[in-house]
Amino acid sequence: MARPQRITKEELIASAQQCIQEKGLDKLTLKAVAEGAGVTQGTVYYHFKTKEQLMLEIVRSICDASWQTAGSDQQDGSRRETMVRVLEAARDRCAEKSYHTLFFSLVVHSLQNAALRDQLKGMVERENTHAAGLLARLFPEMEMSGPSLKYRAMMVNALIDGLALQALLDPEFEAEAVYAELIRAASAWIEKSSDSSNTTS
């Protein structure tokens, strides 16, 4: 028997994520989500008119959760420790193929769907804003602001997404080694920035 039709969008997203984990992305349908949540397909359709819209909400939910965790990490530990935790989280997502498969599938769909493209654009812009905030807190002595901070945030996100794409395409992608090198480079940058700040102060 289907459960009462009072259900939140977040619960449906959780059902969709469970469906992907158990059956794979190709088996994700509004019907499968409804069955997993114990509601009618019409209830799912009320919240998500298309599979693509559901996929977008899943990606958005994961992104928001990741940045919320990153924000919490910044409250505890040194700048380097914060940076390491953020990059390690990005590294770990390379192993979560379903997330990046969802994201890049949406990118492909959006090339022929202006409305979806606009929504993806908005999501990427929010990602850039989060990255800019992180950079400003990690490197306050660099006095980055305006276009400079914006562009560097875009480059950081492009780097992470680019590594994720390579991990999807290459089963032998060495995420541990690649991110270890990235962490070393970022650590050296932080150390150099700190030394410069101490010298000029």
C-alpha positions in Angstrom: 0.0 0.0 0.0 1.3 3.4 -0.9 2.1 5.7 1.9 0.1 8.9 2.4 1.0 11.4 -0.3 2.6 13.9 2.1 6.2 13.7 1.1 8.9 16.3 0.8 11.1 17.0 -2.2 14.1 16.0 -0.2 12.6 12.6 0.6 12.0 12.0 -3.1 15.6 13.0 -3.9 16.8 10.5 -1.3 14.7 7.8 -3.0 16.2 8.7 -6.3 19.8 8.5 -4.9 19.0 5.1 -3.4 17.7 4.0 -6.8 20.9 5.1 -8.5 23.1 3.4 -5.9 21.1 0.1 -6.1 20.2 -0.1 -9.8 22.4 2.4 -11.7 21.6 5.7 -13.4 20.1 4.0 -16.5 17.4 2.6 -14.3 16.4 5.9 -12.8 12.8 6.8 -13.7 10.1 8.8 -12.0 8.2 5.5 -11.6 11.2 3.9 -9.9 11.5 6.8 -7.5 7.8 6.6 -6.7 8.0 2.9 -5.9 11.1 3.5 -3.7 9.3 6.3 -1.8 6.0 4.4 -1.6 4.0 7.1 -3.4 2.2 7.4 -6.7 4.0 8.4 -9.8 1.8 11.5 -9.9 3.2 12.6 -6.6 6.7 12.5 -8.0 5.6 14.3 -11.2 4.1 17.1 -9.0 7.7 17.9 -7.8 9.7 16.9 -10.9 8.2 17.2 -14.3 11.1 15.4 -16.1 13.9 13.0 -15.3 16.3 15.7 -16.1 14.8 18.0 -13.5 15.1 15.3 -10.9 18.7 14.7 -11.9 19.4 18.4 -11.6 17.9 18.5 -8.1 20.1 15.5 -7.0 23.2 17.2 -8.2 22.2 20.5 -6.6 21.5 18.7 -3.3 24.9 16.9 -3.3 26.7 20.2 -4.2 24.9 22.1 -1.4 25.8 19.4 1.1 29.4 19.4 0.0 29.8 23.2 0.5 28.0 23.1 3.8 30.5 20.5 5.0 33.4 22.7 3.6 32.0 25.7 5.5 31.9 23.7 8.7 35.5 22.6 8.1 36.6 26.2 7.9 35.6 26.8 11.5 38.1 24.3 12.8 41.8 23.9 12.0 44.4 25.9 10.1 44.2 27.1 6.6 46.2 24.2 5.3 44.0 21.7 7.2 40.9 23.3 5.7 42.4 23.1 2.2 43.4 19.5 2.6 39.9 18.5 3.8 38.2 20.3 0.9 40.5 18.7 -1.7 40.2 15.3 -0.1 36.5 15.5 -0.3 36.8 16.4 -4.0 39.1 13.4 -4.5 36.7 11.1 -2.8 33.9 12.3 -5.1 36.0 11.0 -8.0 35.2 7.5 -6.7 31.5 8.3 -6.6 30.9 7.8 -10.3 27.1 8.4 -10.1 27.4 12.0 -9.1 29.7 13.1 -11.9 27.8 10.9 -14.4 24.7 12.8 -13.4 26.4 16.2 -13.8 27.9 15.5 -17.2 24.8 13.9 -18.5 22.9 17.0 -17.6 25.5 19.1 -19.4 24.9 17.1 -22.5 21.1 17.4 -22.2 21.4 21.1 -21.6 23.0 21.7 -25.0 19.6 21.1 -26.6 17.5 22.5 -23.7 17.8 26.2 -23.0 15.8 26.1 -19.8 17.9 23.3 -18.3 21.1 25.1 -19.5 20.0 28.2 -17.6 19.4 26.2 -14.4 22.8 24.5 -14.8 24.4 27.9 -15.4 22.9 29.2 -12.2 24.1 26.2 -10.2 27.7 26.6 -11.6 27.6 30.3 -10.7 26.7 29.4 -7.1 29.6 26.9 -7.1 31.9 29.7 -8.2 30.6 32.0 -5.5 31.3 29.3 -2.9 34.8 28.8 -4.3 35.4 32.5 -4.2 34.4 32.7 -0.6 36.7 29.8 0.2 39.7 31.4 -1.6 39.1 34.7 0.2 39.3 33.0 3.5 42.2 30.8 2.7 44.3 33.5 1.2 43.3 36.8 2.8 46.8 38.3 2.3 46.5 38.0 -1.5 44.0 40.8 -1.5 41.9 39.2 -4.2 38.7 40.9 -5.0 36.4 41.7 -7.9 37.2 40.1 -11.2 40.5 38.5 -10.0 38.7 36.5 -7.2 35.9 35.6 -9.5 38.1 34.3 -12.3 40.3 32.3 -9.9 37.3 30.7 -8.4 36.1 29.7 -11.9 39.6 28.2 -12.5 39.5 26.2 -9.3 36.1 24.7 -10.1 37.1 24.0 -13.7 40.2 22.1 -12.4 38.1 20.0 -10.0 35.5 19.2 -12.7 38.2 18.5 -15.2 39.8 15.9 -12.9 36.4 14.4 -12.3 35.8 14.0 -16.0 39.2 12.3 -16.5 38.3 9.9 -13.6 35.1 9.0 -15.4 36.8 8.4 -18.7 39.8 6.5 -17.3 39.2 3.5 -15.1 42.8 3.6 -14.1 42.8 7.3 -13.1 45.1 7.7 -10.1 43.0 10.0 -8.0 45.1 9.5 -4.9 48.3 10.4 -6.6 46.8 13.3 -8.6 45.2 14.9 -5.5 48.3 14.3 -3.4 50.2 16.4 -5.9 47.5 19.1 -5.9 47.5 19.2 -2.1 51.3 19.6 -2.2 51.1 22.5 -4.7 48.3 24.2 -2.7 50.2 23.8 0.6 53.3 25.4 -0.9 51.1 28.2 -2.2 49.7 28.8 1.3 53.1 28.7 2.9 54.5 31.1 0.4 51.5 33.5 0.9 52.0 33.3 4.7 55.7 34.1 4.4 55.0 37.1 2.1 52.5 38.4 4.6 54.9 38.0 7.5 57.6 39.8 5.6 55.5 42.8 4.7 53.9 43.1 8.1 
